[in-house]
Amino acid sequence: MLTYKQSGVDIDEGNRAVDLIKGKIKSTYDSNVIGDLGNFSGLYSLKDFTTMKEPVLLSSTDGVGTKLKLAQMLDKHDTVGIDLVAMCVNDLICQGAKPLFFLDYIATGKLVAEKVEQIVSGIAKGCKMAGSALIGGETAEMPGMYSDDEYDLAGFSVGIADKEKIVSGKNVKNGDVLIGISSSGVHSNGYSFIRKIFLDTYNYKLEQYIEELGMTLGESLLTPTKIYVKLVLDLINKFEIKSIAHITGGGVIENIPRVIPKDLGIDIKKDSWEKPPIFKMIEGFNSIEERELHKSFNMGIGLVLVVDSERAKEVVNYINTKDQEINIDEKYKGLMKDKAYIIGNVVDTHEGVSLC
């Protein structure tokens, strides 16, 4: 007799994976989560937000991209879940939204419960960093679509903001100042280019220890994406933050113009911040044009705030002197610390981004 398992789908292994991850999922719940695992949909109450004049739900979705290829090559799966959450919630906070809940989708060629547990442990950790509840997800075993060791991730995040307090960029004007917040490294975009540079062109090995990185190349490239939620929610309660840009694919060149009026431009002082060691290493190859670097990678700036020039130094000082609780592997703590820099200005002499 034929069975589903013979076709490559093991329902029992899927159930075992659920048993391994349910504790981690529940650890992200807050008082607004209704029900339990096993429902056909996740339920989340909005009872805590009735004081908002006009509550607006905001949503975002993203993946981890080909960074997953490196995780699979190294058989290390406990950090990419943080990346998945970060890529979604860091988009939400660009409009001042508080993340409420998160959903994940894991597709794989062969489901291994322990691997799923590692992935979901990272997702749960990312949700805790973002103050977001992990209320649902899907694990799909898809033999024939993926090889046994391959998987892909997608994330979906929903947040809330009072309409009158949404960060829109509409008040950005000539002379406003750009504040850059440090990235932890490459974050989660540009990894096809990263593999081209390190593995194909310069023949590095992921297991190779590199002195200037203070860790192996693989460990450096799997440094989790920084989650900026708590910092930004704190800042928008204390200062007028006119606009926020999450620096992902397209770098500062393409992401900052998205959040300022179309008749304005940006001057970026490209040497005004300290770059993480991985970017210093890439620059040292001297084989990629400067603008290409800043268009392909975040180059050490993961988030950009636009503020009035008179408040810029105050905001920078507040960020740089703020106590930071960083709950992550010791080797990554220095990279995950938030550091703020004045990196440029809004101008009315040109559109787009000029690197100065």
N, C-alpha and C positions, 0 to 999 in steps of 0.2 A: 504494500500500500504506500502511496506517495504521501509525504508530509511537507508542511511549510518549511521545516528546518532543512530538509534536503535541498530546497531552492536557495538556501543561504540566509534565511531569516529565522532567528532563534528568539521566540517570544519569551521563553523562560529566562534567557539571559537579560532581556529587556526588563523583566520584572525584578531580577536581581539588582540591576542597575538602579531602579527606583528605590529599592530598599536601602542601597548604599548612600543615596543622595538626599533622601527625604529629611534627614536631620539638618543638613547644611541649608536646605531650602527654608525650612521653618525658622532657622536662626536669623533670617532676614526679615521676618514678619514684624509689622507694627500693629497697633491697636485697630487700624482701619481694615486689615485683611479679614475677610469673611470666609468661613468655611475652611476646608482642609484639602490636602492633596487628593486627587482622584475625581474631582468635579470635571465636567467637560469644558468649563471656562473658569478663569480666575475672577474673584469678586473683590472689589475694593471700595470702601465707603468714603464719601466726601464730607462726612460730618464735621471734620475739624476745619473746614474751609468756608463755613457759612457766613463768616464776617466779611468776606470779599464782596466788593460792590458788584463786580461782574466777573466771576471766575471763568477762565478760559483754559481748556485743555490743549496742551501742545504735545506733539509726538515726533519721534525720530526712529530711524532704523539704519543699521549698518552691519558690517562684518569685520573680520580681522584681516582679510586679504591673504596675500601669499606669505605673510609672516608665519602662517600655519605650516607652510612647507618646512621651515626651519625647526619648528616644534616637533614635527613628525620625523624629521631627519635625526633629531637628538633624542627622540622618545621622551620629551619633557612637555607635559601638558597642563601644569598647575598654574601657569601665569596667563595663558592666552584668554582665559575667561575674564580676567581683569581688563585686558585690552578690549574685549567685546563690549563690556559695560561702558568703559571710558569713551569709546567712539560714539556711543549713543547719547549718554548723559552730558558729555561736554558740548554737544550740539544744542541740547535743550537749554542749558544755562546761558547760552549766548543771547537768549531773549528774556533771561531772568526767571525762568521756570524752575520750580522745585520739583525734582523727579519724585514720582509717586510709586510707580511699579514698573517691573521689567519682565519681559518674556524672552525665552531663548529657543533656538532651533538648532539641533545637532543632527547632521546627516553623515552617515559613515558607511563604508563598504561592509565592514564586519563589526558588530557591536561587541565590545569588551567592557564589562561592567566597571572594572577598576579604572580603565581609561576615562570612561564617562564620569566617574567619581572625581578624578583629578580635574577634568575640565569644569565641572559644575562647582567644585570647591573654589576655583578661581572666580567664577561668575558670582558666587555667593559673597566672596571677599570684596569684589568690586561693588556689589550692591550695598554692602555695609559701608564702604567708603563714601558712596553717593547718597546714603540715607534712603535707599530705594528698596522696596519689597520685591522679591522674586516670587511671583504668584502663578507662574505657569510656564510651560515649555513643551517641546516635542523632540523626541529622539527617533530618527528614522534610519532603519537599516536598509541599505539600498545596494545589494550586490549587483554588479554589472555596471552601475553608475560610478562607483568608486572602487578602488582596489581595497584589499583588506585593511591596510594600514592608513588609508586616507580618510579624512573627515573635513567637513566645512561647518562653519558657525555663522549664524545670523542672530541679531539681537533687536529687540523692539522696546522702546521706552516711552512712557507717558508721564508728563508733568503738568503742573498747574501754575497759573499766574493770574493776578488781578489785571484786567485789561488795561487800566490806567497806569499800571506800573511796568508793563512790558517794555523791555529794552529794544528800541526800534532803530536808533541811529538818526532819527529825523532832526535832532537838534545839533548834530555835529556841524562845526563851522571851521573856517580858516583859522589857523593858529592853535587849534586843539592839539593835545599831546598824546602820543602813543606810548602806552606802558606795556612792555613785554614781560610775560611770566615764563619762567624757565620751563623747558621740557625735560623729561627724564632721559631722552635719547631720541632714537628714530621714531618712537611711538608706534603707529600701526599703518603707515602708508609708505610707498616707495620701495617695498621689499623685493619686487622684481628687479629694480635697479640695484639694490643692495647686493643681491645674489650675483648680478652681472659684474659688479665692481669687485667684490671680495673673493667669490668662489670661481668665477669664470675668467676674469682678467688677471687678478693677482694671485690666484691659486692658494688662498688661505684655507685652512681647515677649521671647522667650527669648534673642534676640541682644542685648538691651539691657544695656549696662554699668551696674552699680549701685555707686556709690562705697562705701557701707557694707559691701558684700559683697566688694569688691576684685576682682571678676570679673563676667562677665555672669551674668544670672539663670539661663540654661541651664547654664552651668558649675557654678554653685552647686548647682542642683537635681540635677545628675548626679554630685556628689561621692560617691565610693564608700562603701558601708557599711563601718564599721570591723570588722576581724576581731580578736576578743579571745582567740583560742586560746592563743597563747604566753604572754600575760600570766596567764591563769587557771591554766594548767598549772603555771606557776612559783609562783603564790600558794598553790595547794592543797598544794604540796610544802613550803611554809615556814610556813603558818598554818592554823588551823582555820577553814575557810570553811563556815559552817553551811548556807547556802542561796544560790542564784544565780538571778537572773531576767533573761532577755533581754527588753529593752523594745522591743516591736514594736507591732503593731496592738492598740489598747486602752491604750497608754501605761503609766505607772506605776499608773494606777487599776485596771487589770484584770490586769496581769502579775505584780505582786508578791504579791497574795493567793494565786496559784496555788502558791507555793513556801513557804508558812508554814502551820502548823496552823490549822484552821478556827475555833478559838475565840479567835484573836488578830487584832489589827488593826494598822494602820500609820498613823503620823503623819509626813507629809512636809513639810519646811520648804522651801517652793517657791522661796524666794529665796536658797537656800544654795549654788547653783552658778552658774557663768558660762555663759550660753547662747550658742550659735553665732549669728553675725550673722543668718542666715536666720530664726531664731525671734524675735530682737529685732525684725526687720522685720515679721513677722506680728503680734506683739503690738502694734506701733505702729499698725496699722490700727484697733485698738480696736473690732473688729466681731465678735469671737468670745469667748464666755464662757470664763472661766478654766478651769473644769472640763472643758469641751469641748476646749480646747487640750491639756490633759494626758491626755485620753482618746483623742485622735486622733493625737497625735504623741509622740515621745520627749522633746521639749522640751530636748534637750541631754544627756540621760542615756541611754546605750545599754545599760548593764548595771548591775545592782544586786547587791551582795554583802551578806549578813547575817553579822555577826561579833559576838563577845562585846564588851561595852562597854569592857572593860579593854584590848583589843587593837586597837580601832578606829583610834586615832591612829597606832599603829605601822604598821598596814597602809597607811593613807593616805600616810604619810611614805615608806614603801618604794616605793609606786607612783610618787609624784611626784618621787622622786630617782633612779629607775631609768633606766639608759641605754636608749634606744630607737632601734632601727634601723628607719627608715621608708623603704621602697623604693617610692616612688610619685611621680607628677608633682609638681614643685616647688610649684605653686600650692595643692596639697592638703596639704602636709606639716604645716603648723600645725594644721589641723583634725584630722589623724589622730593627733596626739600624745595619749597617755593622760594624763588628769588626774583625780585622785580627790578626792571631796568627802564629808564626812559630811552626809547629806541628811535623816536622820530616825531614828525609833525604832520598835521593835515594842512594842505596848501591849496591855493586857488589858482596857481600858475600853470598847472598841467593836470591831466587826469591820469589814472593808473598809478603805478609804483615806481619810484626812482630810488636806486641804491646809491647812497652817497658815501 
